[in-house]
Amino acid sequence: MGIVSKSTPSICMLHIGKTGGSYLRSILKHNEARWTRPLHLLGHGATLKGTAKRFGADRQLAFVVRDPVVRFSSAFYSRQRQGRPTYQSQWSAEEAAAFLWFKTAEELALALASKNEREKSAALFAFDAIQHLKGDLRHYLGGVETLLVARDNIAICVDLAHLDAHLPAIMARLGLPDFDMPPQPKTHAAPVPLPKLSPQAEAALRAHWAEEFELYETACEIARQLGFGPAGA
């Protein structure tokens, strides 16, 4: 490891599911010998509030967010594949039941607005069962007010769609201005393109997951303030 400044607040990298965490962590681990500030690459169980208790209120935060519509589909099909081909993570009993009922993300989203109580109940159960849907932005970041209160402690916030464009600036802020790109960064991408949701399914998802979309928009505004927004914005 490089010369790490003990006087610099540590940076806690949250690993929000299906937001490119495996990719970014693989780059950081590849450059661990060059770290110049304390970095904590945390697992899926770590949250904004939890890091304050564990590392102190002055800790800095780094995280990536993703369009909830795309993240929903990515989460559904990733867990349906049990994480393959990158990982091999068996279903929980609850996930197994959810995937017996719903074969596509489209079916699950539409069922959220179903007038059939049995179907709607199954959809709500699935949301609480499927790992990366249960682990939504509210789980990691708290509500919008909690996120805004923590604004001054956020070092990195970026939409996955803009991660590569801002990667050099992100690495510099993490204390790695001269980082080396690994030959094959780890990715957890779907083996085939994700099917797009129909307008009806997307509307049902937006109605059910309204707080997720609000948190995403708030995070994207913070990303813009930090200089990690869309190019030219």
HELIX and SHEET records of a PDB file:
HELIX    1   1 GLY A   21  HIS A   30  1                                  10    
HELIX    2   2 GLU A   32  ARG A   34  5                                   3    
HELIX    3   3 LEU A   48  PHE A   55  1                                   8    
HELIX    4   4 PRO A   68  GLN A   80  1                                  13    
HELIX    5   5 ALA A   93  TRP A  101  1                                   9    
HELIX    6   6 ALA A  105  ALA A  111  1                                   7    
HELIX    7   7 GLU A  117  ALA A  129  1                                  13    
HELIX    8   8 GLN A  131  LYS A  134  1                                   4    
HELIX    9   9 LEU A  137  LEU A  141  1                                   5    
HELIX   10  10 VAL A  144  VAL A  149  1                                   6    
HELIX   11  11 ARG A  151  ASN A  153  5                                   3    
HELIX   12  12 LEU A  160  HIS A  162  5                                   3    
HELIX   13  13 LEU A  163  ARG A  173  1                                  11    
HELIX   14  14 PRO A  199  HIS A  208  1                                  10    
HELIX   15  15 ALA A  210  LEU A  226  1                                  17    
SHEET    1   A 4 LEU A  39  LEU A  41  0                                        
SHEET    2   A 4 ILE A  11  MET A  13  1                                        
SHEET    3   A 4 GLN A  60  VAL A  65  1                                        
SHEET    4   A 4 ILE A 154  ASP A 159  1                                        
END                                                                             
